[in-house]
């Protein structure tokens, strides 16, 4: 029931958005974000501390730092 209500609300929001004239640039914009999968791993506290230190230097969170490391090295294995 809640899913139907959310879908109806979303449909109304989409209709209102499309009704307004937001300019040619905005109407062309279409962002598709890939779905993500939540996962869990157990890490040594020292490893987490090192990740946090490196991430802090870059101004990002340590989990974001882990994603960057995985992304950049996934094809190595």
Backbone torsions as a table, in degrees:
resi	resn	phi	psi	omega
1	UNK	NA	-45.4	-179.7
2	UNK	-64.1	-37.0	179.8
3	UNK	-63.1	-39.8	178.5
4	UNK	-64.6	-42.5	-179.7
5	UNK	-64.0	-42.3	177.7
6	UNK	-62.8	-39.7	-178.9
7	UNK	-66.3	-40.2	178.2
8	UNK	-64.8	-44.7	178.3
9	UNK	-61.4	-43.8	179.1
10	UNK	-62.6	-43.1	178.6
11	UNK	-60.0	-40.0	177.8
12	UNK	-65.3	-41.3	179.5
13	UNK	-64.8	-42.9	178.9
14	UNK	-63.0	-44.1	179.5
15	UNK	-61.3	-42.9	178.9
16	UNK	-65.0	-42.4	178.8
17	UNK	-60.7	-45.7	-178.6
18	UNK	-69.4	-28.2	-179.1
19	UNK	-70.0	-36.2	-177.7
20	UNK	-74.8	147.0	176.7
21	UNK	-90.0	104.7	-176.9
22	UNK	-105.3	9.2	179.0
23	UNK	94.1	158.4	-176.3
24	UNK	-65.4	-38.9	-177.6
25	UNK	-63.3	-44.3	-178.2
26	UNK	-67.4	-39.5	-178.7
27	UNK	-66.7	-27.4	178.8
28	UNK	-78.4	-24.0	-176.0
29	UNK	-68.1	125.5	178.0
30	UNK	-143.8	105.0	-176.5
31	UNK	-101.7	126.9	176.2
32	UNK	-116.3	119.4	178.4
33	UNK	-101.9	129.6	-179.8
34	UNK	-66.8	149.9	177.1
35	UNK	-69.4	149.3	179.9
36	UNK	-118.8	152.7	-179.8
37	UNK	-112.8	128.6	177.5
38	UNK	-77.8	137.0	179.3
39	UNK	-139.7	167.3	-178.5
40	UNK	-138.5	135.8	174.5
41	UNK	-134.6	154.7	178.1
42	UNK	-104.6	123.6	-177.8
43	UNK	-120.1	152.2	174.5
44	UNK	-65.0	137.6	-179.8
45	UNK	-55.6	-34.5	178.1
46	UNK	-64.6	-38.5	178.6
47	UNK	-65.7	-41.6	178.5
48	UNK	-64.3	-41.7	179.6
49	UNK	-62.2	-41.5	178.5
50	UNK	-65.6	-41.6	176.9
51	UNK	-61.0	-43.5	-179.4
52	UNK	-63.1	-40.1	179.1
53	UNK	-63.9	-48.2	-179.8
54	UNK	-64.6	-39.9	-179.7
55	UNK	-66.5	-41.2	179.9
56	UNK	-59.8	-39.8	179.0
57	UNK	-62.3	-29.3	-179.2
58	UNK	-94.5	-5.1	179.0
59	UNK	75.2	29.5	178.9
60	UNK	-129.2	169.3	177.1
61	UNK	-78.5	158.4	-177.2
62	UNK	-69.1	-30.0	177.1
63	UNK	-69.1	-37.1	174.3
64	UNK	-63.7	-39.9	177.1
65	UNK	-60.1	-42.5	177.8
66	UNK	-62.2	-41.8	178.9
67	UNK	-61.9	-40.7	178.9
68	UNK	-62.7	-45.4	-179.8
69	UNK	-61.7	-45.1	178.9
70	UNK	-63.1	-47.2	-178.3
71	UNK	-58.9	-43.8	-176.5
72	UNK	-75.0	-19.4	-174.0
73	UNK	-119.1	4.4	-174.8
74	UNK	-60.6	-33.0	-176.6
75	UNK	-83.5	-4.9	179.7
76	UNK	-75.0	-19.0	-174.9
77	UNK	-116.3	NA	NA
